[in-house]
Amino acid sequence: MSTPRNLRVAQSAKRELSELIRRDLKDDRVSGIVSITDVETSNDCRRMRVFISVFGDENKQAITVDALNEHAPQIRGEIGRRLRLRFAPELSFKLDTSLERGSKVSDLISKISRGEV
């Protein structure tokens, strides 16, 4: 169940995480285009599941997710401060492949409409 507070915290976390990863995270394994696609919070906002999309091949995507999960404790502290939460949420980063699937479906629909399939 999503409460208005959970939705606000998730949206704020999405914005802050995006900025934090783009500007403050110094790790060569996290390079290229990394987008935060969604943030799910637990009812008490103590856990957040962060879905990311990474532009690149599967190997680069896996390396980026692993690097972000390694940096999760540092990111956790900074997010707790930025969002002014009583408890800094535990973070877990997951790869979101929905954008790629959507792109493939869109390409397939285009081919069908042109009569190529």
N, C-alpha and C positions, 0 to 999 in steps of 0.2 A: 504494500500500500504506500503510495507516494503522498506525502503531506505537502502543503505549500512550502513549509520550511525546508524539507528535503529537496524540493525542486529548486529553491533559491540557492541552497548550499551547493547543489550539483552544478548549477549554471555558473556560480561564482568560481567554483573549483575548476571547472572547464576552462574558463577565461584565464585564471591565475596559472594553472598548470601549463597551458599553451605558452604563455609569456615566459614562465620559468624555464621550460625546456628550450625555447628558442633563444633566450638571452643569457641565462645564468648557468646552464648545465654545460660544463666543459668536459666532454668525452668524445673522442674521435669516432667511437662506435655509433654515436647518435648524430648522424649527419644526414643531409638531404632534407626532404620534405616529410615532416612528421606532423600529422594532424590528430587532434583529440576529437573523436567522433561522438563520444558519449561518456557520461559519468553516471554510474549507479551508486547510490548511497544506501547503507543499511538504515533501518528505522531510527536508530540512535545516532546516526552520522559518525560512527566510530570506524566504519570500514567503507572504503570506496573502491569500486572496480572501474578502472579507467580503460576505455576502448580506444585504441589508436590505429591509424592508418599510416603506413609507411610506403613511400614511393620507392620502388626498387624490386629486385628479385627476392625470392623466398629466403635465401641465405641472409641478405641484408636485413630483411624484416625480422628474422629470428634473432640476429645479433642485436638489433635495436631494442627489441622487447626485453631480451636478457639484460642489456645494459641498464635500461630504465628500472627493471626490477631490482638490480643491484644497488641503484641509487635511491631506491624507494625510501629508506630511512632518512636520508638527508632531505629529500623532497617533502617527506611527511612533516618534518619539523617546520620547514619554510611555509608549507600550505597552512599548517595550524596557526602560525603567526599571522599570515596574510589574511586569513578568513576570520581570525579572532575566535576560534572555537575553543571550548573548554578542554577538549581532548583532541589531540592531533589524530586524524584518521589513519588507519592502516591502509596502505595503497597496494593494489595489485594491477599490473598493466597487462592487458590482453590485446591480441591482434584482432582487428576488425576487418574482415575481408568483404564486407557487404558492398563497398564502393566498387571493387573489382568485379564482383558478381553482377552488379547493376550495369557496369560498363559492357560486360560480355553479353548480357541480355539485350541491351540497347543496340549493340553491333549486330546481333542476330536478327533483331526486328528490322533493322535497316536493310540487311541483306534480303530478308523475306519480302519487304516492300519493293525492292528493286528487282525481284525475281531471280536472285542468284542462288537461292536454296530451294 
